[in-house]
Amino acid sequence: MITIKDVEHVAKLARLELTEEEKELYTKQLGDVLKYVDQMNEVDTSNIEPMSHAIDFVNVMREDKVIYEQDKEQLMSNAPEEENGFFKVPRIN
């Protein structure tokens, strides 16, 4: 199901360098995870009500209040580099 090419692709996206042993290990581990997910998909859940948490609880939220407000000049004073009023960051290829 998962190939070494798939693992290499994901590693490239994550900017990870993997050894050949790691590629083989992760290929097996990811394949095992997907087999388990397929096994879970076989369970009949048609009579189960969807839920977001295992137990019921009420979330107590406080009102958002501005405690300390900084102006743009104060914030930009911390920037190592600035361009057109924005933080300048290195380009990612």
C-alpha positions as CSV (number, residue, x, y, z in Angstrom):
1,M,0.0,0.0,0.0
2,I,2.7,2.5,1.0
3,T,5.9,2.5,-1.0
4,I,9.4,3.8,-0.3
5,K,8.7,6.5,-3.0
6,D,5.7,7.6,-0.9
7,V,7.9,7.9,2.2
8,E,10.6,9.7,0.2
9,H,8.0,12.2,-1.0
10,V,6.6,12.9,2.5
11,A,10.2,13.2,3.8
12,K,11.0,15.7,1.1
13,L,7.9,17.8,1.9
14,A,8.9,17.7,5.6
15,R,12.5,18.5,4.7
16,L,13.8,15.4,6.3
17,E,16.8,13.4,5.3
18,L,16.2,9.7,5.9
19,T,18.7,6.8,5.7
20,E,17.7,3.7,3.6
21,E,17.0,1.8,6.9
22,E,14.7,4.6,8.1
23,K,12.9,4.6,4.7
24,E,12.2,0.9,5.0
25,L,11.2,1.2,8.6
26,Y,8.8,4.1,8.0
27,T,7.3,2.3,4.9
28,K,6.4,-0.7,7.1
29,Q,5.2,1.4,10.0
30,L,3.0,3.7,7.8
31,G,1.6,0.6,6.0
32,D,0.7,-0.9,9.4
33,V,-1.1,2.3,10.4
34,L,-3.1,2.3,7.2
35,K,-4.0,-1.4,7.6
36,Y,-5.3,-0.6,11.1
37,V,-7.4,2.3,9.7
38,D,-8.8,-0.1,7.1
39,Q,-9.7,-2.5,9.9
40,M,-11.4,0.3,11.8
41,N,-13.4,1.2,8.7
42,E,-15.0,-2.2,8.7
43,V,-16.7,-1.6,12.1
44,D,-20.4,-0.7,11.7
45,T,-21.0,2.7,13.2
46,S,-24.3,3.4,11.6
47,N,-26.2,3.5,15.0
48,I,-23.5,5.5,16.8
49,E,-24.1,9.2,17.4
50,P,-21.1,11.4,16.4
51,M,-19.4,13.1,19.3
52,S,-16.5,15.4,19.7
53,H,-15.4,14.2,23.2
54,A,-15.6,10.9,25.1
55,I,-17.3,12.7,28.1
56,D,-19.7,15.6,28.2
57,F,-18.4,18.9,29.6
58,V,-19.1,22.6,29.4
59,N,-16.4,24.9,28.3
60,V,-16.2,28.1,30.3
61,M,-15.1,31.0,28.2
62,R,-14.1,34.4,29.4
63,E,-14.7,37.6,27.5
64,D,-11.8,38.7,25.3
65,K,-10.3,41.9,26.6
66,V,-7.4,43.9,25.3
67,I,-5.0,44.2,28.2
68,Y,-2.0,45.8,26.5
69,E,-2.0,47.2,23.0
70,Q,1.2,47.9,21.1
71,D,1.4,50.1,18.0
72,K,3.0,48.9,14.8
73,E,6.2,50.9,15.3
74,Q,6.8,49.1,18.7
75,L,6.2,45.7,17.1
76,M,8.4,46.4,14.1
77,S,11.3,47.6,16.3
78,N,11.9,43.9,17.1
79,A,12.1,42.9,13.4
80,P,15.6,41.9,12.3
81,E,14.6,43.0,8.8
82,E,11.7,45.0,7.5
83,E,10.3,45.6,4.0
84,N,7.4,47.8,3.1
85,G,6.2,47.8,6.7
86,F,6.2,44.0,7.1
87,F,8.6,41.5,8.7
88,K,11.0,40.2,6.1
89,V,11.7,36.5,6.4
90,P,14.0,34.2,4.4
91,R,12.4,32.7,1.2
92,I,11.6,29.0,1.4
93,N,12.2,27.0,-1.8
